[in-house]
């Protein structure tokens, strides 16, 4: 391949695409708006005070059993992290519910309802569905989850956490999103696979994932950049796309801004930037109804608060979910549980996340405590 290809967006999608194109012999130019590649799947290093810390905009996890894909991301095989868990509270008592569902733990934690009660509620849903006494649609998140996990788990965690995170009723969220995030499982499968180990572990029950030993999740993106540039292609950061020039329905050139603005031409163009940004950049301009639709889209931002703690560990878990609506924070993560090199031996990162209205995502710099 001797073509010149412009890739818009330097997140993992754009970088992995550029990597494959460069391997195939193309001259690739990646344009990334931010000052660093990787998008939100990124991390930063803090070496103030002679200590080494890394923190993610996230956190993120990457998991696969495909050896070729593991090699593709230039990362070490996934380690076995502590389990995820959701901290679910009620007014009478507080309980911790581990994810994925583990039958024996649920039986021991009466506050979260035991496994038998959970399955009973699921069977009730299945029975009423079969006889037409109820209908839970796969078209929305609430129906999709209730049909597969029962009303108890939906009310206890899935519904509450989703409504809190996205600030909208789960009945208004697409069922497609549920199937992508939770995987094609149901409660009975989840209980079965926690009791019987199988070689083919579905995504919803994954317990290990790929995470670089040093540098945080952003090291995957930085690895891509090094590989792309070693093959003679370019990754230009701080270069937001400002114009997508078209003629006769075909893209003819791309203009970008930043410290060294320029216009480039290529044989092929691939976009991984938000469709809204792409549509606003097209010249001649996109039709008025398209631009109007873009203006009506809303976004939920996330504020990251990073705390340096003078203790080796706060929780044994990678992250703790907090679905209660009266708590602003909705997830707490400890990066040192992802990799022991994320913080000094006697210190800890803790990164609470909280939604913060309709805006673009932001990150807070770390503070000491």
C-alpha positions in Angstrom: 0.0 0.0 0.0 1.5 3.3 -1.1 -1.4 5.6 -0.2 -1.5 8.6 2.1 -4.2 8.3 4.8 -5.4 11.0 7.2 -6.9 9.6 10.4 -9.0 12.1 12.4 -8.8 11.4 16.1 -6.0 10.0 18.1 -7.9 7.8 20.6 -7.5 4.1 20.7 -9.7 3.6 17.6 -7.8 6.0 15.5 -4.4 4.9 16.7 -5.0 1.2 16.2 -6.3 1.9 12.7 -3.3 4.0 11.9 -1.0 1.3 13.3 -2.5 -1.3 10.9 -2.3 1.1 7.9 1.3 2.0 8.7 2.2 -1.8 8.9 0.5 -2.2 5.5 2.9 0.4 4.0 0.6 3.5 4.0 1.8 7.0 5.0 -0.5 7.9 7.8 -1.1 11.3 9.5 -3.1 11.2 12.7 -4.7 14.5 13.9 -5.5 14.7 17.6 -7.2 17.7 19.2 -5.7 17.2 22.7 -2.0 17.7 23.6 -1.7 13.9 24.0 -3.0 10.9 22.2 -5.3 8.3 23.7 -8.5 10.3 24.3 -10.2 9.5 27.6 -8.3 6.2 27.8 -5.3 8.1 29.1 -3.1 8.5 32.2 -0.7 11.0 33.6 2.5 10.7 35.6 3.2 12.7 38.7 6.8 12.6 40.0 6.6 15.6 42.4 8.5 15.1 45.6 10.6 12.4 44.2 7.7 9.9 44.2 6.2 8.1 41.2 2.4 8.2 40.8 0.2 7.5 37.8 -3.5 8.2 37.4 -6.0 7.6 34.7 -8.9 9.6 33.3 -11.2 6.8 34.1 -10.3 4.2 35.2 -10.4 1.9 32.3 -9.9 -1.8 31.8 -9.1 -3.8 28.6 -9.8 -7.5 28.5 -9.5 -10.2 25.8 -8.4 -13.8 25.5 -7.2 -13.2 21.9 -3.4 -13.6 21.8 -3.2 -11.5 18.6 -5.1 -8.7 20.1 -3.0 -8.8 23.3 0.1 -8.5 21.1 -1.6 -5.7 19.1 -1.9 -3.4 22.1 1.8 -4.0 23.1 0.9 -4.8 26.7 1.7 -7.5 29.1 -0.9 -10.2 29.7 -3.7 -9.2 32.1 -3.2 -9.6 35.8 -5.7 -10.9 38.3 -7.1 -7.8 40.1 -9.3 -7.7 43.2 -13.0 -8.1 42.2 -15.3 -5.2 41.4 -18.1 -4.6 43.9 -21.1 -2.4 44.4 -21.7 -0.9 47.8 -25.4 -1.0 48.2 -27.0 0.6 51.2 -30.5 0.6 52.6 -31.9 2.5 55.6 -31.9 -0.4 58.0 -28.5 -1.9 57.2 -25.6 -1.4 54.9 -24.3 -4.3 52.7 -21.6 -4.9 50.2 -22.6 -6.7 47.0 -19.8 -8.1 45.0 -19.8 -8.1 41.2 -20.2 -10.4 39.4 -22.9 -12.1 41.5 -21.5 -14.9 43.6 -24.0 -17.3 45.0 -22.2 -18.0 48.3 -21.6 -14.4 49.1 -25.2 -13.4 48.4 -26.4 -16.2 50.7 -24.2 -14.8 53.5 -25.3 -11.2 52.9 -29.0 -11.2 53.8 -29.2 -7.4 53.3 -28.6 -7.9 49.6 -31.1 -10.8 49.4 -29.8 -14.4 48.9 -29.4 -16.2 45.6 -32.6 -18.1 46.0 -34.6 -15.0 46.3 -32.9 -13.4 43.4 -33.6 -16.4 41.1 -37.2 -16.6 42.4 -37.8 -13.0 41.4 -36.3 -13.7 38.0 -38.5 -16.8 37.5 -41.5 -14.7 38.4 -40.6 -12.2 35.6 -40.2 -15.1 33.2 -43.5 -16.6 34.2 -45.5 -13.4 33.8 -43.8 -12.8 30.5 -44.7 -16.2 29.2 -48.4 -15.8 30.0 -48.6 -12.3 28.7 -49.3 -10.8 32.2 -46.3 -8.5 31.8 -43.9 -7.3 29.0 -40.4 -6.1 29.4 -39.1 -4.7 26.1 -35.5 -5.3 24.9 -35.8 -1.9 23.4 -34.9 -0.1 26.6 -32.4 -0.6 29.5 -35.0 -1.3 32.2 -36.8 -4.0 30.2 -33.6 -5.6 29.0 -32.1 -5.9 32.5 -35.3 -6.9 34.3 -36.0 -9.7 31.8 -32.5 -11.2 32.3 -31.7 -10.4 36.0 -35.1 -10.0 37.6 -36.6 -7.0 39.4 -34.6 -7.4 42.6 -31.2 -6.8 41.0 -32.6 -4.1 38.7 -34.0 -2.2 41.7 -31.0 -2.9 43.9 -28.2 -1.9 41.5 -28.7 -1.7 37.7 -31.6 0.7 37.6 -30.4 3.0 40.5 -26.8 3.2 39.2 -27.7 3.8 35.6 -30.3 6.5 36.5 -27.7 8.2 38.7 -24.9 8.1 36.2 -26.8 9.3 33.1 -29.4 11.5 34.9 -32.3 10.0 33.0 -34.8 7.2 33.4 -33.4 3.7 32.4 -36.7 3.2 30.4 -35.4 6.0 28.1 -32.0 4.4 27.5 -31.6 2.0 24.6 -31.5 -1.7 25.3 -28.6 -1.9 22.9 -26.5 0.0 25.4 -27.4 -2.6 28.1 -26.4 -5.5 25.9 -23.0 -3.9 25.2 -22.2 -3.0 28.8 -23.6 -6.1 30.6 -23.1 -8.8 27.9 -25.6 -11.4 26.8 -26.0 -13.1 30.2 -28.8 -13.6 32.6 -28.8 -14.2 36.4 -29.0 -18.0 36.1 -26.0 -18.0 33.8 -24.1 -15.7 36.2 -24.7 -17.9 39.2 -23.9 -21.0 37.2 -20.6 -19.6 36.0 -19.5 -18.5 39.4 -19.9 -22.0 40.7 -18.5 -23.9 37.7 -15.3 -22.6 36.0 -15.4 -22.7 32.2 -12.8 -21.7 29.7 -15.0 -19.4 27.8 -15.7 -16.6 30.3 -18.2 -14.1 29.0 -17.6 -10.4 29.3 -20.0 -9.8 32.1 -18.1 -12.2 34.4 -14.5 -11.1 33.5 -12.2 -11.0 36.5 -8.9 -10.2 34.9 -7.9 -7.5 32.5 -4.9 -6.0 30.7 -3.3 -3.1 32.5 0.3 -1.9 31.9 2.6 -2.4 34.9 3.9 1.1 34.6 2.5 4.3 33.1 -1.2 3.7 33.6 -3.8 2.8 30.9 -2.4 5.6 28.7 0.7 3.5 28.1 -1.3 1.6 25.5 -1.8 4.7 23.5 1.8 5.8 23.9 2.9 2.4 22.7 0.8 2.9 19.5 2.3 6.3 18.9 5.9 4.9 19.2 5.1 2.1 16.8 3.4 4.4 14.3 6.2 6.9 14.3 8.9 4.2 14.1 7.3 3.3 10.7 7.6 6.8 9.4 4.1 8.0 9.9 3.0 10.9 12.1 0.8 11.6 15.1 0.1 15.3 15.4 -1.3 16.4 18.8 -2.8 19.8 19.6 -4.3 19.8 16.2 -8.1 20.1 16.2 -9.8 19.5 12.9 -11.3 22.9 11.8 -12.5 22.2 8.3 -13.4 19.1 6.3 -13.3 20.3 2.7 -15.6 18.5 0.3 -16.5 18.6 -3.3 -19.2 16.5 -5.0 -19.7 14.5 -1.9 -16.1 13.6 -1.6 -13.5 14.8 1.0 -10.7 16.7 -0.7 -8.7 18.1 2.2 -8.5 18.5 6.0 -7.6 21.7 7.8 -6.5 21.7 11.4 -5.6 24.3 14.0 -3.2 24.5 16.9 0.3 26.0 17.1 1.1 25.0 13.5 -2.2 25.1 11.6 -2.2 23.6 8.1 -4.3 21.9 5.4 -3.4 18.4 4.2 -4.6 16.3 1.3 -4.7 12.5 1.3 -5.9 9.6 -0.8 -8.2 8.3 2.0 -9.7 9.9 5.1 -10.9 8.0 8.2 -12.7 9.8 11.0 -12.9 8.6 14.6 -13.8 12.0 16.1 -17.3 12.7 17.5 -19.8 12.8 14.8 -21.0 16.2 16.1 -17.5 17.7 15.6 -17.2 16.1 12.2 -20.6 17.5 11.0 -19.8 21.0 12.3 -16.5 21.0 10.4 -17.8 20.0 7.0 -17.6 22.6 4.2 -19.9 23.3 2.4 -21.9 23.2 5.6 -24.1 20.2 6.6 -27.9 20.7 6.1 -29.7 22.9 8.6 -31.7 20.0 10.2 -28.4 18.2 10.9 -26.8 21.2 12.6 -30.0 21.8 14.6 -30.0 18.2 15.8 -26.4 18.6 17.0 -27.3 21.6 19.1 -30.0 19.6 20.9 -27.6 16.8 22.1 -26.7 16.9 25.8 -23.7 15.4 27.5 -23.1 14.3 31.1 -19.6 15.3 32.3 -17.6 13.6 34.9 -15.3 15.3 37.4 -12.4 13.2 38.6 -11.0 14.0 42.1 -7.6 12.4 42.8 -6.5 11.9 46.4 -3.0 10.8 47.6 -3.5 8.8 50.8 -0.9 8.1 53.4 -1.8 4.4 53.7 -0.9 1.3 51.7 -4.5 0.4 51.0 -8.1 1.6 51.6 -10.1 -1.2 49.9 -9.0 -4.5 48.4 -11.2 -3.8 45.3 -10.4 -2.2 42.0 -13.5 0.0 42.2 -16.5 0.4 44.4 -19.9 1.4 42.9 -22.2 3.7 44.9 -25.7 3.6 43.3 -27.5 5.6 46.0 -28.9 8.8 44.6 -28.2 10.8 47.8 -24.5 10.3 47.4 -22.9 12.6 44.8 -19.9 10.2 44.1 -20.9 7.3 42.0 -17.6 5.2 41.8 -14.4 5.0 43.8 -11.2 3.5 42.3 -7.8 2.6 43.6 -5.3 2.5 40.8 -2.7 0.7 42.9 -5.1 -2.3 42.8 -4.7 -2.2 39.1 -0.9 -2.1 39.3 1.3 -2.0 42.4 3.6 0.5 40.5 0.8 3.1 40.3 1.9 4.6 43.7 4.7 4.3 46.3 4.6 1.2 48.5 3.1 3.0 51.5 0.8 5.3 49.5 -2.4 5.1 47.6 -4.4 6.8 44.8 -8.1 7.1 45.4 -10.2 8.6 42.6 -13.9 9.2 43.3 -16.0 10.0 40.3 -19.1 12.1 40.2 -21.4 13.4 37.4 -21.4 17.2 37.1 -24.2 18.4 34.8 -24.3 18.8 31.1 -20.9 19.6 29.6 -17.8 18.0 28.3 -15.8 15.7 30.5 -13.2 17.2 32.7 -10.5 16.0 35.0 -9.3 17.4 38.3 -5.6 17.5 39.2 -4.6 15.5 42.3 -4.7 16.8 45.8 -2.9 15.5 48.9 -4.6 14.2 52.0 
